[in-house]
Amino acid sequence: MAGLPGMLVAAPRNLALAVALCALIAFVRPVLEHSVYLGRLLALPPPKDLPQPLGSPRARMHDSWHASRSGGRRHEGVDIFAPRGTPVRSTTEGLILRRGSNRLGGKVVWVLGPGGHRHYYAHLDAYAHVRSGERIQPGAVLGYVGDSGNAKGTPPHLHYGIYTPSGPINPYPLLAAGRVNDARSPRPGGKP
Ligand SMILES: [Zn+2]
């Protein structure tokens, strides 16, 4: 009883199914690839030293971890001062968790890095071309130094925080260790 009319109906159905399958594969494949990468990222040991995210000789930082802040808060990170617009680079590889804004941090970017550590870059003047879910390499530009959020009107700086699965940690010793490594590594054109 299928006959011709039945086939005419079936063909568009098959086509629709094929299109739906292609769309599903296109959707699922990056999700699967991301899941594999996410698993690898979480299993990686967290870094013992980190490059300075501004990488600029004009950047200044000191250890202000847990310094008092308004409302009885403690400073959960370090502030790195540099001219407005200085590029802010990811200290690690990872996935962009969020590019957005909040009251204290202003324009912020969250990066999920090795060992499940979340890296928080705040007070940005502007974002770079990054989007949530994107996979990034160390040194990827996330945004630019500014004074957004509760830093409005203060000298432009990056607020950099690291949150482990068991709470925030002081980024300063890791950055200081990274600075020692930078100084030890031979520079292009320098004497060995
Ligand atoms: Zn800060």
Residues whose N, C-alpha, C, O or C-beta is under 5 A from the ligand:
A	BS01	ZN	V78 D79 H159
